[in-house]
Amino acid sequence: MVPADARGLRLPTDMRAPFVIAGAPRWRVSWTDDASNRTPPYVWRVSVIDALVHILNTHDRTTSIVCLDAALHNRDEDGAGILHTDLDHIFQLAPVRAQDWRADVDGRAGSGGETEFRLAAWAAGIPFVPQPAVVGVGHLDGQVGPSTFVEIDGAEWHDNWPAFKADCERDAKVAARSGRVLRFSYDLFRDKWELCERALRCALTDDYRRPPSRAFPEFPWRMSKPRR
């Protein structure tokens, strides 16, 4: 999101590369007449907070929550982003239709796909805790049951041999503690969510029959009916 008179735009990932809309399909330029932040470092662009307010005013729920989650997580990783205390100001400027979305903002997800999956699981009545820490294994993308975990894999991070070996070892460590890891690709849960939901429900039905393992974080929640 840039001022109305912004010129000489560059790619967000490379300030030396000119922004060419035809050659940068991942980026979208939005123009604004608001000149309230025309001091460094916001001479040629708006602040992260202003950009998020714009998204809440112009985009759907999932897109908005993904962006807010990413901004919170990025700040936690010492990057550009927002603090949880910034949410008050952001939602004060958000439209009425978006006010209820704040309750679904979390900030722990390590990727947009994880946030999308969390929202889809919640809508299906399946509890989802982001980034659970399992002793001896590390952080997993999500926990959906006492002994059931999910990994949401983007091909760019999991399509090489070292990553594949690491994933197999982590899955085996969870299984050795009487747990289970279900893996879903972005394409699978976006295109075939009904299949993913059936897999989750079958796994959780089996999980609830067994005593919870003390090796995993406490998880008192249960499945419920899907939201209408």
PAZAPA-4460 file (N, C-alpha, C; in steps of 0.05 Angstrom, whole numbers, plus 32768, in hexadecimal, padded with zeros to 4 digits):
% residues 228
    n_x    n_y    n_z   ca_x   ca_y   ca_z    c_x    c_y    c_z   seq   type   mol
   8011   7FE8   8000   8000   8000   8000   8012   8019   8000     1      M     A
   800F   802A   7FEC   8021   8040   7FE8   8011   805A   7FE5     2      V     A
   801F   8071   7FEA   8011   808B   7FE6   8009   808F   7FC8     3      P     A
   7FF6   80A1   7FC4   7FEC   80A5   7FA9   8001   80AF   7F95     4      A     A
   8016   80BD   7F9F   802A   80C8   7F8E   8044   80B7   7F8E     5      D     A
   8043   809E   7F98   805B   808E   7F9A   8065   8087   7F7E     6      A     A
   807F   8088   7F7A   808C   8082   7F61   80A4   8070   7F65     7      R     A
   80AD   8063   7F50   80C5   8053   7F51   80C3   803C   7F65     8      G     A
   80AC   802E   7F65   80A8   8019   7F78   80BC   8002   7F73     9      L     A
   80C3   7FF4   7F89   80D6   7FDE   7F88   80C8   7FC5   7F93    10      R     A
   80D3   7FAD   7F8D   80C8   7F95   7F98   80CC   7F94   7FB6    11      L     A
   80B8   7F89   7FC5   80BB   7F88   7FE2   80D3   7F77   7FEA    12      P     A
   80DC   7F65   7FDA   80F3   7F53   7FE1   810E   7F5D   7FD6    13      T     A
   810D   7F72   7FC6   8126   7F7C   7FBA   8123   7F99   7FB2    14      D     A
   812E   7FAB   7FC2   812B   7FC8   7FBE   8139   7FD1   7FA4    15      M     A
   814A   7FC0   7F98   8158   7FC8   7F80   8148   7FC0   7F67    16      R     A
   8133   7FB0   7F6A   8124   7FA6   7F54   810A   7FB6   7F50    17      A     A
   8106   7FC1   7F39   80ED   7FD0   7F34   80D4   7FBF   7F37    18      P     A
   80BF   7FCA   7F41   80A6   7FBC   7F43   8097   7FBD   7F28    19      F     A
   8094   7FA6   7F1C   8085   7FA4   7F03   806D   7F92   7F08    20      V     A
   8055   7F9D   7F06   803D   7F8E   7F0D   803B   7F74   7EFE    21      I     A
   8041   7F75   7EE4   803F   7F5D   7ED4   8053   7F47   7EDC    22      A     A
   8069   7F4F   7EE8   807E   7F3C   7EEF   807E   7F36   7F0D    23      G     A
   806A   7F40   7F1B   8069   7F3B   7F38   804D   7F34   7F41    24      A     A
   8043   7F1C   7F38   8027   7F15   7F3D   8021   7F12   7F5B    25      P     A
   8035   7F0E   7F6C   802F   7F0A   7F88   802A   7F24   7F97    26      R     A
   8030   7F3B   7F8B   802D   7F54   7F99   8017   7F64   7F8D    27      W     A
   800A   7F74   7F9D   7FF5   7F85   7F94   7FF9   7FA1   7FA0    28      R     A
   7FF8   7FB5   7F8F   7FFC   7FD1   7F98   7FE1   7FDD   7F9E    29      V     A
   7FDE   7FE9   7FB6   7FC6   7FF8   7FBC   7FCF   8015   7FC1    30      S     A
   7FBF   8028   7FB8   7FC6   8044   7FB9   7FB4   8052   7FCE    31      W     A
   7FC0   8065   7FDC   7FB1   8074   7FF0   7FB8   8091   7FEF    32      T     A
   7FA4   80A2   7FF5   7FA9   80BF   7FF7   7FB1   80C8   8012    33      D     A
   7FB1   80B6   8026   7FB8   80BD   8041   7FD6   80C3   8043    34      D     A
   7FDD   80DB   804B   7FF9   80E3   804D   8002   80E7   806A    35      A     A
   7FF4   80D9   807C   7FFA   80DD   8098   8015   80D1   80A0    36      S     A
   801F   80BE   8091   8038   80B1   8098   804E   80B7   8084    37      N     A
   8050   80CF   807A   8064   80D5   8066   807E   80DE   8071    38      R     A
   8086   80D1   8087   80A0   80D6   8093   80AF   80BB   8094    39      T     A
   80CA   80BB   8094   80D9   80A2   8094   80D0   8090   80AB    40      P     A
   80CE   8076   80A7   80D4   8067   808E   80BD   8064   807B    41      P     A
   80A8   8074   807E   8090   8070   806E   808D   8085   8059    42      Y     A
   80A2   808D   804B   80A1   80A1   8036   8094   8095   801E    43      V     A
   809B   807D   8016   8091   8072   7FFD   807C   805B   8002    44      W     A
   8077   8054   801B   8064   803F   8022   8056   8046   803C    45      R     A
   8040   8038   8041   8032   803D   805A   803C   802A   8070    46      V     A
   8035   802E   8088   803E   801D   809E   8030   8002   809D    47      S     A
   803B   7FEE   80AB   802F   7FD4   80AD   8013   7FD6   80B8    48      V     A
   800F   7FE6   80CC   7FF5   7FE9   80D8   7FE1   7FF4   80C4    49      I     A
   7FE9   8009   80B5   7FD6   8013   80A1   7FD0   7FFF   808B    50      D     A
   7FE4   7FEF   8084   7FDF   7FDA   8070   7FCB   7FC5   807A    51      A     A
   7FCD   7FBE   8093   7FBB   7FAA   809F   7F9F   7FB5   80A1    52      L     A
   7F9C   7FCF   80A8   7F82   7FDB   80A9   7F75   7FDB   808D    53      V     A
   7F86   7FE0   8079   7F7C   7FE0   805D   7F72   7FC4   8056    54      H     A
   7F81   7FAF   805E   7F79   7F94   8058   7F5F   7F8D   8066    55      I     A
   7F5B   7F95   807F   7F42   7F90   808D   7F2B   7F9E   807F    56      L     A
   7F30   7FB4   8073   7F1A   7FC3   8066   7F14   7FB9   804A    57      N     A
   7F26   7FA9   803E   7F22   7FA2   8022   7F23   7F84   801C    58      T     A
   7F2A   7F74   802F   7F2D   7F58   802A   7F1C   7F46   803C    59      H     A
   7F1C   7F2D   8036   7F0B   7F1A   8045   7F17   7F12   8060    60      D     A
   7F08   7F03   806F   7F10   7EFC   808A   7F2A   7EEC   808B    61      R     A
   7F2C   7ED7   807A   7F44   7EC6   807B   7F5D   7ED6   8073    62      T     A
   7F5B   7EE5   805E   7F72   7EF5   8055   7F7B   7F08   806B    63      T     A
   7F68   7F15   8078   7F6E   7F28   808C   7F7B   7F1B   80A4    64      S     A
   7F71   7F05   80AD   7F7C   7EF7   80C5   7F98   7EEC   80BE    65      I     A
   7F9B   7EE2   80A6   7FB6   7ED8   809E   7FCA   7EEF   809F    66      V     A
   7FC3   7F06   8095   7FD6   7F1D   8096   7FDB   7F26   80B2    67      C     A
   7FC7   7F27   80C3   7FCB   7F30   80DF   7FDC   7F1B   80EE    68      L     A
   7FD7   7F02   80EA   7FE7   7EED   80F6   8004   7EF0   80ED    69      D     A
   8009   7EF4   80D3   8024   7EF6   80C9   8032   7F0E   80D5    70      A     A
   8024   7F25   80D7   8031   7F3D   80E2   8038   7F39   8100    71      A     A
   8027   7F2C   810F   802E   7F26   812B   8045   7F13   812D    72      L     A
   8045   7EFE   811D   805B   7EEA   811E   8075   7EF6   8115    73      H     A
   8074   7F06   8101   808D   7F12   80F6   809A   7F24   810B    74      N     A
   8089   7F33   8119   8094   7F44   812F   80A0   7F33   8145    75      R     A
   8094   7F1D   814B   809F   7F0B   8160   80BA   7F00   8157    76      D     A
   80BE   7EFE   813D   80D8   7EF5   8132   80EB   7F0C   812C    77      E     A
   80E6   7F23   8138   80F6   7F3B   8136   80F6   7F47   811A    78      D     A
   80E1   7F42   810B   80DE   7F4F   80F1   80C9   7F65   80F2    79      G     A
   80C2   7F70   80DA   80AE   7F85   80D9   8093   7F78   80DF    80      A     A
   8082   7F86   80EE   8068   7F7B   80F4   805A   7F8C   8109    81      G     A
   804A   7F7F   8119   803A   7F8D   812E   803C   7F7E   8148    82      I     A
   8035   7F8C   815D   8032   7F80   8178   8014   7F7A   817D    83      L     A
   800F   7F69   8190   7FF3   7F63   8197   7FE5   7F7C   81A0    84      H     A
   7FF4   7F8E   81AD   7FE7   7FA7   81B6   7FDF   7FB9   819F    85      T     A
   7FE9   7FB5   8187   7FE2   7FC5   8170   7FC6   7FBD   8165    86      D     A
   7FBC   7FA6   816E   7FA3   7F9C   8163   7F8B   7FAF   816B    87      L     A
   7F8D   7FBB   8183   7F78   7FCE   818B   7F75   7FE4   8176    88      D     A
   7F8B   7FF0   816F   7F8A   8007   815C   7F81   7FFD   8141    89      H     A
   7F8B   7FE6   8138   7F84   7FDC   811D   7F67   7FD7   811B    90      I     A
   7F5B   7FCA   812F   7F3F   7FC3   812E   7F2C   7FDB   8133    91      F     A
   7F37   7FF0   8140   7F28   8008   8142   7F22   8015   8127    92      Q     A
   7F35   8010   8114   7F32   801B   80F9   7F27   8007   80E5    93      L     A
   7F20   7FEF   80EE   7F15   7FDB   80DD   7EF7   7FDE   80DA    94      A     A
   7EEC   7FD4   80C5   7ECF   7FD6   80C1   7EBF   7FC4   80D5    95      P     A
   7EA6   7FC9   80D8   7E95   7FBA   80EA   7E96   7F9C   80E4    96      V     A
   7E95   7F96   80CA   7E94   7F7A   80C2   7EAC   7F6A   80CB    97      R     A
   7EC2   7F78   80D1   7EDB   7F6A   80D8   7EE0   7F69   80F6    98      A     A
   7ECF   7F75   8106   7ED5   7F77   8123   7ED7   7F5C   8130    99      Q     A
   7EC6   7F49   8128   7EC6   7F2E   8135   7EDF   7F1E   812D   100      D     A
   7EEE   7F27   8119   7F05   7F17   8110   7F1C   7F19   8124   101      W     A
   7F1C   7F2D   8134   7F32   7F30   8147   7F35   7F17   8159   102      R     A
   7F1F   7F0B   8161   7F21   7EF4   8173   7F2F   7EDD   8166   103      A     A
   7F31   7EDC   814B   7F3E   7EC6   813D   7F5B   7ECC   8136   104      D     A
   7F65   7EE4   813D   7F81   7EEA   8138   7F92   7EDD   814E   105      V     A
   7FA8   7ED1   8146   7FB8   7EC2   8159   7FD6   7ECB   8158   106      D     A
   7FE3   7EC8   8142   7FFE   7ED1   813F   8014   7EBC   8143   107      G     A
   800D   7EA4   814B   8021   7E90   814F   8029   7E80   8136   108      R     A
   8018   7E81   8122   801D   7E71   810A   8037   7E79   80FC   109      A     A
   8045   7E66   80F2   805E   7E6B   80E4   805A   7E71   80C6   110      G     A
   8042   7E6E   80BC   803C   7E73   80A0   801F   7E7A   809C   111      S     A
   8019   7E86   8085   7FFD   7E8C   807F   7FEC   7E73   807C   112      G     A
   7FF8   7E5D   8071   7FEA   7E44   806E   7FE1   7E39   8089   113      G     A
   7FF2   7E3C   809D   7FEA   7E32   80B8   7FD2   7E41   80C2   114      E     A
   7FD1   7E5B   80BE   7FBA   7E6B   80C7   7FA1   7E62   80B8   115      T     A
   7FA3   7E5F   809D   7F8C   7E56   808D   7F82   7E3B   8098   116      E     A
   7F94   7E29   809D   7F8B   7E0E   80A7   7F7E   7E11   80C2   117      F     A
   7F89   7E21   80D4   7F7D   7E25   80EE   7F61   7E2F   80EC   118      R     A
   7F5C   7E43   80DB   7F41   7E4E   80D8   7F2E   7E39   80CC   119      L     A
   7F37   7E29   80B9   7F26   7E15   80AE   7F20   7DFF   80C2   120      A     A
   7F33   7DF8   80D3   7F2F   7DE4   80E8   7F1A   7DEF   80FC   121      A     A
   7F1E   7E07   8105   7F0B   7E13   8118   7EEF   7E14   810D   122      W     A
   7EEC   7E1B   80F3   7ED2   7E1C   80E7   7EC5   7E01   80E6   123      A     A
   7ED6   7DEC   80E4   7ECB   7DD0   80E4   7EC6   7DC5   8100   124      A     A
   7ECB   7DD5   8114   7EC7   7DCC   8130   7EDF   7DBC   813A   125      G     A
   7EF6   7DBF   812D   7F0E   7DB0   8136   7F21   7DC3   8144   126      I     A
   7F27   7DBF   815D   7F39   7DD1   816B   7F55   7DD0   815F   127      P     A
   7F63   7DE6   8160   7F7E   7DE8   8154   7F8F   7DFC   8165   128      F     A
   7FA4   7DF1   8170   7FB7   7E02   817F   7FD1   7E05   816E   129      V     A
   7FD8   7E1E   8167   7FEF   7E21   8155   800A   7E1D   8164   130      P     A
   801D   7E12   8156   8039   7E10   815E   803C   7E03   817A   131      Q     A
   8031   7DEC   817F   8036   7DDE   8199   8053   7DD5   819B   132      P     A
   805E   7DD7   81B2   8079   7DCE   81B7   8079   7DB2   81C3   133      A     A
   8085   7D9F   81B5   8087   7D83   81BE   80A4   7D7E   81C6   134      V     A
   80A8   7D75   81DF   80C3   7D70   81E9   80D1   7D5B   81D7   135      V     A
   80E9   7D60   81CF   80F8   7D4D   81BF   80F1   7D4E   81A1   136      G     A
   80DD   7D5E   819A   80D5   7D60   817E   80D7   7D7D   8174   137      V     A
   80CE   7D8F   8185   80CE   7DAB   817D   80B2   7DB5   8178   138      G     A
   80AF   7DCB   816A   8095   7DD6   8164   8089   7DC9   814B   139      H     A
   8070   7DC2   814D   8060   7DB8   8136   804D   7DCE   812E   140      L     A
   8042   7DCB   8116   8030   7DE1   810C   8017   7DE3   811C   141      D     A
   800C   7DCD   8125   7FF3   7DCF   8134   7FED   7DB6   8143   142      G     A
   7FDD   7DB9   8159   7FD3   7DA2   8168   7FB5   7DA3   8167   143      Q     A
   7FA8   7D8C   8160   7F8B   7D8C   815D   7F7E   7D78   8170   144      V     A
   7F8E   7D69   817E   7F84   7D56   8192   7F99   7D50   81A7   145      G     A
   7F92   7D40   81BB   7FA5   7D3A   81D0   7FBF   7D2F   81C6   146      P     A
   7FBE   7D1E   81B1   7FD6   7D11   81A6   7FD8   7D14   8188   147      S     A
   7FC9   7D27   817C   7FC7   7D2A   815F   7FD1   7D45   8157   148      T     A
   7FE4   7D45   8144   7FF0   7D5E   813B   7FEE   7D60   811D   149      F     A
   7FF1   7D78   8113   7FF0   7D7C   80F6   8009   7D8D   80ED   150      V     A
   8012   7D87   80D5   8026   7D97   80C8   801B   7DA0   80AE   151      E     A
   801C   7DBA   80A8   8012   7DC5   8090   802A   7DCD   807F   152      I     A
   802E   7DBE   806A   8048   7DBF   805B   8045   7DCE   8041   153      D     A
   8055   7DE3   803E   8059   7DF0   8024   8070   7DE3   8015   154      G     A
   806D   7DDE   7FFB   8081   7DCF   7FEC   809C   7DDD   7FED   155      A     A
   809C   7DF8   7FEF   80B6   7E06   7FEF   80C8   7DFF   8006   156      E     A
   80BC   7DF5   801C   80CC   7DEE   8034   80CF   7DD0   8038   157      W     A
   80C0   7DC0   802A   80C0   7DA3   8031   80C4   7D92   8018   158      H     A
   80D0   7D9C   8003   80D3   7D8C   7FEA   80F0   7D84   7FE5   159      D     A
   8101   7D84   7FFA   811D   7D7C   7FF6   8123   7D66   800A   160      N     A
   8138   7D57   8005   813F   7D3F   8015   8144   7D45   8032   161      W     A
   8154   7D59   8039   8158   7D5F   8055   813E   7D65   8064   162      P     A
   812D   7D75   8057   8113   7D7C   8064   8102   7D63   8067   163      A     A
   8102   7D52   8053   80F2   7D39   8054   80FC   7D27   806B   164      F     A
   8117   7D24   806E   8122   7D14   8083   811A   7D1F   809F   165      K     A
   811C   7D3A   80A1   8115   7D46   80BB   80F8   7D42   80C2   166      A     A
   80E6   7D44   80AE   80CA   7D40   80B2   80C4   7D24   80BB   167      D     A
   80D1   7D10   80AE   80CD   7CF4   80B5   80D6   7CEF   80D2   168      C     A
   80EC   7CFA   80DA   80F6   7CF6   80F5   80E4   7D03   8109   169      E     A
   80DA   7D1A   8104   80C8   7D27   8117   80AE   7D17   811A   170      R     A
   80A3   7D0D   8103   808B   7CFD   8104   808F   7CE4   8115   171      D     A
   80A7   7CD7   8111   80AD   7CBF   811F   80B0   7CC4   813D   172      A     A
   80BB   7CDB   8145   80BE   7CE2   8161   80A2   7CE6   816E   173      K     A
   8090   7CF2   8160   8075   7CF5   816A   8067   7CDA   816D   174      V     A
   806A   7CC9   8158   805E   7CAE   8159   806A   7C9D   8170   175      A     A
   8083   7CA1   8176   8090   7C92   818B   8085   7C9A   81A7   176      A     A
   8077   7CB0   81A8   806A   7CB9   81C0   804C   7CB4   81BF   177      R     A
   8044   7CA2   81AE   8027   7C9B   81AA   8017   7CB2   819F   178      S     A
   8023   7CC2   818E   8016   7CD8   8181   8014   7CD4   8163   179      G     A
   8008   7CE7   8155   8005   7CE5   8138   8008   7D01   812C   180      R     A
   8015   7D02   8115   8017   7D1B   8106   8009   7D17   80EB   181      V     A
   7FF6   7D28   80E5   7FE9   7D29   80CB   7FF5   7D3F   80BB   182      L     A
   7FFD   7D39   80A2   8009   7D4E   8091   7FF6   7D55   807B   183      R     A
   7FF3   7D70   8076   7FE2   7D7A   8062   7FF1   7D8F   8051   184      F     A
   7FF0   7D8B   8037   7FFC   7DA0   8026   7FE9   7DB7   8023   185      S     A
   7FF3   7DCE   801A   7FE2   7DE5   8016   7FCC   7DDE   8001   186      Y     A
   7FD5   7DD2   7FEB   7FC1   7DCB   7FD6   7FAC   7DB8   7FE0   187      D     A
   7FB4   7DA5   7FF1   7FA0   7D91   7FFA   7F8B   7D9E   800B   188      L     A
   7F92   7DAE   801F   7F7D   7DB9   8030   7F6E   7DCF   8023   189      F     A
   7F7A   7DDD   8010   7F6B   7DF2   8002   7F58   7DE7   7FED   190      R     A
   7F5F   7DD1   7FE1   7F4F   7DC6   7FCB   7F3D   7DAF   7FD4   191      D     A
   7F45   7DA1   7FEA   7F36   7D89   7FF2   7F32   7D8A   8011   192      K     A
   7F26   7DA0   801B   7F23   7DA2   8038   7F12   7D8C   8043   193      W     A
   7EFD   7D83   8035   7EEC   7D6E   803F   7EFC   7D55   8046   194      E     A
   7F0F   7D4E   8035   7F20   7D36   803A   7F31   7D3B   8053   195      L     A
   7F3C   7D53   8055   7F4D   7D59   806D   7F3C   7D58   8086   196      C     A
   7F24   7D62   8085   7F13   7D62   809D   7F0C   7D45   80A5   197      E     A
   7F07   7D34   8092   7F00   7D18   8098   7F19   7D0B   80A5   198      R     A
   7F30   7D10   809B   7F49   7D05   80A6   7F4D   7D0E   80C3   199      A     A
   7F48   7D28   80C8   7F4B   7D33   80E2   7F37   7D26   80F6   200      L     A
   7F1E   7D24   80ED   7F0A   7D19   80FF   7F0F   7CFC   8106   201      R     A
   7F18   7CEC   80F2   7F1E   7CD0   80F7   7F35   7CCE   810A   202      C     A
   7F4A   7CDE   8106   7F61   7CDC   8118   7F5A   7CE5   8134   203      A     A
   7F49   7CF9   8137   7F42   7D03   8151   7F2F   7CEF   8160   204      L     A
   7F1D   7CE3   8151   7F0B   7CCF   815D   7F1C   7CB9   816A   205      T     A
   7F31   7CB0   815C   7F43   7C9C   8167   7F53   7CA7   817E   206      D     A
   7F5C   7CC0   817C   7F6C   7CCC   8191   7F5D   7CCE   81AB   207      D     A
   7F43   7CD5   81AA   7F33   7CD8   81C2   7F2F   7CBE   81D1   208      Y     A
   7F32   7CA7   81C3   7F2E   7C8D   81D0   7F45   7C85   81E1   209      R     A
   7F5C   7C92   81DD   7F75   7C8A   81EC   7F7C   7C9E   8201   210      R     A
   7F88   7C95   8217   7F91   7CA8   822B   7FA6   7CBC   821F   211      P     A
   7FA4   7CD6   8225   7FB7   7CE9   821A   7FD3   7CE3   8223   212      P     A
   7FE6   7CE8   8212   8003   7CE4   8219   800D   7CFC   8228   213      S     A
   801C   7CF7   823D   8028   7D0C   824D   803F   7D19   823E   214      R     A
   8047   7D0E   8227   805D   7D19   8218   8054   7D32   8208   215      A     A
   803A   7D36   8206   8030   7D4C   81F6   8023   7D62   8207   216      F     A
   8021   7D7A   81FC   8013   7D90   820A   7FF6   7D88   8211   217      P     A
   7FED   7D90   8228   7FD1   7D8B   8230   7FBE   7D96   821C   218      E     A
   7FAA   7D87   8215   7F97   7D8F   8200   7F7B   7D87   8208   219      F     A
   7F6C   7D98   8217   7F52   7D90   8222   7F3B   7D94   820E   220      P     A
   7F40   7D9F   81F6   7F29   7DA6   81E4   7F21   7D8D   81D4   221      W     A
   7F08   7D8E   81CA   7EFD   7D79   81BA   7EF0   7D84   81A1   222      R     A
   7EEB   7D73   818E   7EDD   7D7B   8176   7EC0   7D84   817D   223      M     A
   7EB5   7D95   816D   7E9A   7D9E   8170   7E8D   7D9F   8154   224      S     A
   7E74   7DA7   8153   7E67   7DA9   8139   7E73   7DC0   8129   225      K     A
   7E74   7DBD   810E   7E7E   7DD3   80FD   7E6D   7DEC   8100   226      P     A
   7E7B   7E03   80FD   7E6D   7E1C   80FE   7E5B   7E1F   80E6   227      R     A
   7E43   7E2A   80EA   7E31   7E2E   80D4   7E34   7E4B   80C9   228      R     A
***
